[in-house]
Amino acid sequence: MRWIWIDRFVEFDRGRRAVALKCVSLAEEHLHDHVPGFPVHPPTLMIEGMAQTAGVLVGDVFDFKEKVILAKVTRATFHRHVRPGDRLRFEAEVQGEVRHEGAAITGTITSNGDLVAEIELMFAHLDRSREPVEPGEGNFVFNEDFIRLLRMRQLRGLAANGPAPSA
Amino acid sequence: MALSRDEITEKVREALVDALGVDEDEVTLEARIGGDLGAESIDYLDIVFRLEKAFNIKIPRGDLFPDNILSSDEFVQDGKLTEKGLAELKARLPYADLSQFEQNPNVQDIADLFTVEMIVGYVESKLGGEEG
């Protein structure tokens, strides 16, 4: 299993807003293990899905050269269970603008128009003030696999300036 | 229309409650952001974002919470602020009360200067400055 908790981006407004979808399937192992006999998608993984949606939004601003780290879950409120067959819609919005130090994000998760969760996150750019950032080298957040994944998903232009994947 | 000090205080309080998850009555004017309200490093950035939004102002890096003074040998020696460092801190934080700190300017006590009242003073000077 791979640590990917969104399936597809459907909207991407650089530096401002991103929307991603996640289809929850009974084929996923964690649904069987989280609450045995009552398969639900765990709220923690919804926070992760929002962090991935928002993390790409924030990382894109500096062409994925920064190490974008989830620094704080400011708030997370959950309103309903998410069951197999549900399709989650993650909407992440940058508060103000992405700064050199980091960014604040407000997000909502809906399923079929119903509010599932409201999440606020803070991202920091790791080592921004202490070391020069070398493009394409040693970025364990947006690594080559990640950039390859972005291209695979045909997010046109989004990874255009990222490091080229190795052969 | 210019905001009164009470109105500024109320908005600052709201920003701190949201950023730090503290109760409203904990956010007194004397409360220290770190020592009393438990703010950690990333929280300072969160506070800056919220203040910018609440008051529609721009807060450049290091303006409200000057962190770069501490990294200079000119300003810090043997864990204490030098006279030059103290002068710099005063210039950067004209709205902070440094009278106690001055007597024994330990670097580790700088965080105690960041109180709710200091933030209110900062916002006030910022709003006043922009109008004038």
Chai-1 contact restraints between the chains, C-beta under 6 A:
chainA,res_idxA,chainB,res_idxB,connection_type,confidence,min_distance_angstrom,max_distance_angstrom,comment,restraint_id
A,A71,B,I42,contact,1.0,0.0,6.0,A-B,restraint_1
A,K72,B,I42,contact,1.0,0.0,6.0,A-B,restraint_2
A,Q95,B,F49,contact,1.0,0.0,6.0,A-B,restraint_3
A,G96,B,F49,contact,1.0,0.0,6.0,A-B,restraint_4
A,G96,B,E52,contact,1.0,0.0,6.0,A-B,restraint_5
A,E101,B,L45,contact,1.0,0.0,6.0,A-B,restraint_6
A,G102,B,L45,contact,1.0,0.0,6.0,A-B,restraint_7
A,A104,B,F49,contact,1.0,0.0,6.0,A-B,restraint_8
A,M122,B,I42,contact,1.0,0.0,6.0,A-B,restraint_9
A,M122,B,D46,contact,1.0,0.0,6.0,A-B,restraint_10
A,A124,B,I42,contact,1.0,0.0,6.0,A-B,restraint_11
